Amino acid sequence: MALSDFNKEMYLIITTEVDKKHASKLADLLLREKLIPCVTFKEIESSFWWKGNINQSKEVQLMIKCKKENINNVCNKIAEWHSYEVPEILYFCVSSNKIYHNWVNSICA
């Protein structure tokens, strides 16, 4: 494959949830509205400042794939539906191969 076959713009969004139940609920809401085509989950451990103290917690990280046109809507929905008072919502513009990019665009509204 030529490099031009991999130059298809989309977004990768990373957020964390308190547990698998909340992560699955958030993913399901985004999937059912056809805002995203897929999401992956990973159990992680985090250390962070919260209300003046350093905390450690087990969380579930979500890696959400999103077409360019949906990025604002997806981030707004995550903020609205998230279980945390201050949700982590990080997003990156990424490139994918043409076949995957076409699949993402065929799924999303």
C-alpha positions as CSV (number, residue, x, y, z in Angstrom):
1,M,0.0,0.0,0.0
2,A,1.2,3.5,-0.8
3,L,1.4,6.2,1.9
4,S,-1.5,8.0,0.3
5,D,-3.7,5.0,1.1
6,F,-3.1,5.8,4.8
7,N,-3.8,9.6,4.7
8,K,-7.5,9.5,5.7
9,E,-8.3,11.9,8.5
10,M,-10.4,10.8,11.5
11,Y,-10.3,11.3,15.3
12,L,-9.3,9.2,18.3
13,I,-10.9,10.2,21.6
14,I,-9.6,9.0,25.0
15,T,-11.6,9.1,28.1
16,T,-11.8,7.1,31.4
17,E,-14.7,5.8,33.4
18,V,-14.9,4.6,37.0
19,D,-15.6,1.0,35.9
20,K,-16.6,-1.3,33.1
21,K,-20.3,-0.8,33.7
22,H,-20.1,3.0,33.2
23,A,-17.6,2.6,30.3
24,S,-20.0,0.2,28.5
25,K,-23.0,2.5,29.1
26,L,-21.2,5.5,27.7
27,A,-20.0,3.5,24.7
28,D,-23.4,2.0,24.1
29,L,-25.0,5.5,24.1
30,L,-22.5,6.8,21.5
31,L,-22.9,3.6,19.4
32,R,-26.7,3.6,19.4
33,E,-26.7,7.2,18.2
34,K,-24.3,6.2,15.4
35,L,-21.9,8.9,16.5
36,I,-19.0,6.4,16.6
37,P,-18.3,3.0,14.8
38,C,-16.4,1.4,17.7
39,V,-14.7,1.7,21.0
40,T,-12.0,-0.3,22.8
41,F,-11.7,-0.7,26.6
42,K,-8.6,-1.2,28.7
43,E,-8.4,-1.5,32.5
44,I,-5.9,0.9,33.9
45,E,-4.6,2.4,37.1
46,S,-4.4,6.1,37.5
47,S,-2.7,8.6,39.9
48,F,-4.1,12.1,40.0
49,W,-4.8,15.2,42.1
50,W,-8.3,15.6,43.3
51,K,-9.6,18.1,45.9
52,G,-6.1,18.7,47.3
53,N,-5.0,15.1,47.6
54,I,-3.1,12.6,45.4
55,N,-5.4,9.7,44.7
56,Q,-5.0,6.3,43.0
57,S,-7.8,4.5,41.3
58,K,-8.6,1.7,39.0
59,E,-10.4,2.9,35.9
60,V,-11.5,1.8,32.4
61,Q,-10.0,3.7,29.5
62,L,-12.1,4.1,26.4
63,M,-10.4,4.6,23.0
64,I,-13.2,5.9,20.7
65,K,-12.9,6.2,17.0
66,C,-14.8,9.0,15.3
67,K,-15.2,10.6,11.9
68,K,-14.1,14.2,11.6
69,E,-17.6,15.6,11.2
70,N,-18.7,14.1,14.5
71,I,-15.9,15.2,16.8
72,N,-17.8,18.1,18.5
73,N,-21.0,16.2,18.9
74,V,-19.2,13.1,20.4
75,C,-17.1,15.2,22.9
76,N,-20.3,17.1,23.9
77,K,-22.2,13.8,24.5
78,I,-19.3,12.4,26.5
79,A,-19.3,15.5,28.7
80,E,-23.1,15.3,29.1
81,W,-23.3,11.5,29.9
82,H,-20.0,11.0,31.8
83,S,-20.1,9.8,35.4
84,Y,-17.2,12.0,36.5
85,E,-17.6,15.6,37.7
86,V,-14.5,16.5,35.6
87,P,-14.2,14.0,32.7
88,E,-11.0,13.5,30.8
89,I,-11.8,14.1,27.1
90,L,-8.6,14.0,25.0
91,Y,-8.8,13.9,21.2
92,F,-6.3,13.6,18.4
93,C,-6.5,13.9,14.7
94,V,-5.1,10.7,13.3
95,S,-4.7,9.1,9.9
96,S,-6.0,5.7,8.9
97,N,-5.9,3.4,6.0
98,K,-8.5,4.0,3.3
99,I,-10.5,0.8,4.0
100,Y,-10.9,1.5,7.7
101,H,-11.7,5.2,7.0
102,N,-14.5,4.1,4.6
103,W,-15.9,1.7,7.2
104,V,-16.0,4.4,9.8
105,N,-17.8,6.8,7.5
106,S,-20.3,4.1,6.4
107,I,-21.3,3.4,10.1
108,C,-21.5,6.9,11.5
109,A,-24.4,9.3,11.0
